[in-house]
């Protein structure tokens, strides 16, 4: 997925993975704070994986998720990550309304 054109949501590190219900269609974007290399993940799969490991779930804060990533950055080889919610490229307001209505109904 093209992470360069993702629209990052202005939420702090205190936002939780469960907050994604307010932003349907958003992905979890893990970004290297030092070089900017980024990769996006499906939030539901991250929540499920944390539950399997018995180390978190929906109440897990984005800051905790970033600190939990232990692998080195493929771009610079260092370990300093940040986690954010972001919409994929081409995600429109119509897509947001459609997904909101689907989850509500």
C-alpha positions in Angstrom: 0.0 0.0 0.0 1.2 3.5 -0.8 2.0 5.0 2.6 3.4 8.3 1.2 0.0 9.6 0.3 -1.9 8.4 3.4 -3.9 11.1 5.2 -2.8 11.0 8.9 -5.4 11.7 11.5 -4.3 14.3 14.1 -4.7 12.1 17.2 -2.1 11.9 20.0 -0.4 8.9 21.5 -3.2 8.6 24.0 -5.7 7.5 21.4 -6.5 3.8 21.7 -6.8 1.1 19.1 -10.5 0.9 19.9 -10.9 4.5 18.8 -10.8 3.2 15.2 -14.6 2.6 15.5 -14.9 6.4 15.1 -12.8 6.4 12.0 -14.1 3.6 9.8 -11.6 2.6 7.1 -8.6 4.0 8.9 -5.4 1.9 9.1 -2.7 1.8 11.7 0.4 3.5 10.3 3.7 2.6 11.9 6.3 5.2 11.0 10.0 5.5 11.8 10.5 8.7 13.6 14.1 9.0 12.4 13.9 8.4 8.6 10.1 8.4 7.8 9.9 4.8 6.5 6.2 3.7 7.1 4.0 0.6 6.8 0.2 0.4 7.4 -1.7 -2.4 9.1 -5.3 -3.5 9.5 -6.3 -2.3 13.0 -8.6 -5.3 13.7 -5.7 -7.7 12.9 -3.4 -5.8 15.3 -6.0 -6.0 18.0 -6.5 -9.7 17.5 -2.7 -10.3 17.5 -2.3 -8.4 20.8 -5.2 -10.5 22.3 -3.5 -13.7 21.2 -0.3 -12.6 22.9 -2.3 -11.6 26.0 -0.6 -8.2 25.9 -3.4 -5.8 24.9 -6.4 -5.2 22.8 -8.8 -2.4 22.1 -7.8 -0.3 25.1 -4.1 -0.3 24.0 -2.8 3.2 23.4 -1.1 4.1 20.1 2.1 5.1 22.1 2.2 1.6 23.6 1.9 0.0 20.2 4.8 2.1 18.9 7.0 1.1 21.8 6.1 -2.5 21.4 7.6 -2.6 17.8 11.0 -4.1 18.4 12.3 -4.8 14.9 14.7 -2.3 13.3 13.6 0.0 10.6 14.4 -1.3 7.1 15.3 2.2 6.0 17.8 3.3 8.7 18.3 0.2 10.9 17.3 2.0 14.1 14.3 1.5 16.4 12.2 4.6 17.1 8.6 4.2 16.0 5.4 6.2 16.2 1.9 4.9 15.6 -1.0 6.8 14.1 -4.3 6.3 12.4 -4.4 7.2 8.7 -6.8 6.9 5.8 -5.5 5.2 2.6 -5.0 7.2 -0.6 -8.2 7.8 -2.5 -10.4 7.4 0.6 -13.2 9.9 0.2 -15.9 11.4 2.4 -18.4 9.2 0.6 -16.4 6.1 1.6 -16.4 7.3 5.2 -20.2 7.8 5.2 -20.8 4.4 3.5 -18.6 2.6 6.1 -20.2 4.6 9.0 -23.7 3.5 7.9 -22.6 -0.1 7.5 -21.2 -0.3 11.0 -24.1 1.5 12.5 -26.7 -0.7 10.9 
